[in-house]
């Protein structure tokens, strides 16, 4: 729970506000929605489309396709696989942007502007107003395992046992045997991340963020949740190993998966 507490403190320290409720759908007032629509039409629609279905005028030219908001499926969440994101999740993506994509940061937006934009984006999918989708359940981080050589070694073993190399490659460079044939839920080609290249990673700048990806999965992509397949300690060790690849602190030369005992 320490990681959750740190994230919450960071939100307040950056001037972000905790938005909405995980228990019930939150309906924004018309003035807020009007403000959100004005921001969206002016800034977001060129990529995400006027109707939020990811077909804006620039979409076809982007390597990473804009999210189709009408499905309610989002990659970056603190909620369980298949669930909607929280308002906080959407706010963080807007504020921080998505690294290595056309989704830039909007750090100049006020908390009120972000609140309005989040509420308007939620109108594109009926899932956000469906009480059956709630309550949202956020992941638990368990007990964090320190970034050590021992943890990295254990994480490398988990990497092989979970067959991460099939997509991400033996050395984590995104060149596994399945890499060139992968598509997302909209049949757009999607390439596994090069885990050794920090500039290619979207939301994986710490072991905690990497842990979150394992626990939640990346909805709309072939990356599933491993919450039922791995223990918290295995996900922390694997997160430390993946983090070691991008920071080049792995202490190990890349070796083929079949050579791991």
N, C-alpha and C positions, 0 to 999 in steps of 0.2 A: 504493500500500500504506500510505501515511501515514494515511489515514482509518481503515483497519482497525486500525492500531496505536493510534490515538487512542481508538477504541471499546473496544479491549481494556483499555487503561490505565484508562479510565473505569469499566469493569466492576469492576476490582479496587479502585479508589479509593472506589467506592460500597458496597463490601462484598459485591458479587455474586461468585458463584463460577462458573467455567467448567464447564459440566455435560456429561457424556456424551462421545460420540465421533462424528465425522462418518463414520467408516469402517465401523462395525458397529453393529447394533442393541444398545441397552443395556437389559438386563432388571433392573428394580428388585426388591429383596427384598420379601417380603410385609408386613413392618412399615412400610416406606416407603409402599407402596401403600395400606395401611390408613389411614395418616396423611393421605395425599393425598385419599383418598375422603371422610374426615371433613370436611376443609376444603372440598372441592368440594360435597358435599351441603349443607353449612351456608351457603355463600356463593355458589357459582356456579350451582347447579342451577335457581334461580328464573328465570334467563334462558336458560341453555344446556340445561336439561332434565336429568332424572335419568339419561338414557341418552346424554347428550352430543349429541343431534341437533338442538339449537337451538330446542326447542319448550317451553321453560319457561313457567311461568304468567304471566310478565310479557312474554314475547316478542312477542305479538300487538300490544301497545301501543307497541312501540319502533319509531322511524323507521328506525334502522339495526339490522337484524336480528342477533341473536346468531349467532356462528359455529356451524355444524354440524360438530362435531369428528369425526364418523364417517367423513367423506370424506378426511380428512388434507390438505385444501386450505386454505392459510392465506395471507392477504394479505401480512402483514409478515414478511419473511424476508430472510436474507442469501444464500439458495441460489438456484440457477437456476430458471427458470420450470418449473412442474410438479413440482418436487421438494418433499420434506418440509422443514419448518423444522428448524433445529438446536435442541437444548435451550436454547442461549443465546438464540435468537430468541424462543422461548416464554417464557423467563424475563423478558426485557426487556418483553414485552407485559404480563405479569402485574404486574411492578414498576411500569411507567410508566403503564399504562392506555392507552386509545385515546381521544385527544382528540376532543371534540364528539360522543361517544357515551355510552351508559350504562355502558360499561366503564371503571370508575373505577380509580384507582391503588391499589396495595396495598403502599405503602412501609413499612408497619409489619410486613410479613411478614419473617421471618428467612430467610436463604439456605436453611436446611434445610426450612422450610415451602414455599418456592418450588420446591425440588428435588422434594419429595414431590408437590406439585400438578402439576408438569410431567409427572412419571412417570405419575400417574394419568390425566391428560388423554390421554396417548398410548395408553392401553389402549382407548380408544373406537374407534380405527381400526386394522385389521389391517396397514395399510401400515407402521406403525412397527416391527413385529416381522418384516417381510419383508426378508430379506437382499438381495433383488433391488433394493430401493430404495436401497441403499448401494453405494459411498460417496457422501455428499452433497458437492456441489461449490459452494463459496461464490464469490461474484462478486469480480472484481478491480476496483478503483477507478481503475486507471491513474494518470496524473499529474494532480493537481488543477489546475484553471485558476482563477486568482484572480478574485474578484468585482470586475470593472471595467466601465466603460461600454462598452468595445469588446466584451467577452465578452457583455454583455447584448444588444447589437445583433446579434451573431452568433446568439445564442440565440433572439431574436425571429424571425430568418429561418428557423431550424430549426423553430420552432413552427408556422410557416405551411407549410413544405415537408412536414412530417410530418402535416399536417392536424389538429393538436391542436384547432383552432378548431371542428371539427365537433361535438365533445362539449363542450369547455370554453368556447367562444365566442371571438369576435374579441378581446375585452378580458380573457379569462380568467375571466369571471364565472359560468361553469357553465351558460350559456344557449345553447349551440350548437344547430344544427338537429336533432341526434340526441338531445339531452338528455332530452326528455320520453318517449322510447320505449325507454329502456334498462332491462334487467333483469339480475339476476345469474344464477348457475348454478342457482338454485332458483326462478327465475321471480319473484322479489320485485323490485319497482321499485327502481331505484338511480339516484341523481342524481349527475352529475359534480361534482366539487368546485369551489367558487368559489375560484379560486386567488388572488383578491385579498383574501380574508377569512381571516386567520390563525386566527380562532376556529372556522372550519369545517373546518380541516385536521386530519387524524388523525395522520399521521406524515410531516411535511414541514416541519420547523422549521429546516432548514439545507440548503445546496446538496448536501451529501453524502447526506443522507436522500432528497432528491429524485432524485439520481443513482441511488441504490439502487432506487427505484421504477421508473425507466426500465429498469434492467438486469434486475430480477427479475420485473416485472409484478406485478399484484395478483390472485393466483389466486382464482378464483370470481367474478370481475367481468369486465366488458368491457375493462379496462385490460390490454393485453398487454405482454410484454417486448419492448423495442426493442434488445436486445443484438446481434441480427444485422442490424438495420436502420440503426443509428447507430454511429459510432465513439465512443470514449471522450471525445474532445474535443468532439464534437457533444453528447453527453449532459451534459458539464460545462457547456458554454455554455447549453444549454437549461435545466439546473438553475439556473444563475445568473439567467437571465431569469425563470423561475418564482418564484425567491426574491425577485427585485426587485418582482414584483407584490404579494406579501404584505407586503413591507416598505416599499412605495411609494417605492422608490429607482430607478425605471426610467428616469427622465430623458425618457420618451417619452409623448406623448399616445396613448391607444388609437386605433388605425386599423384599418380593415377589411382582411381578409386579401388581397383582390384588389388592394389598392393597394401591396402589398409587391412590389418588383422583385427 
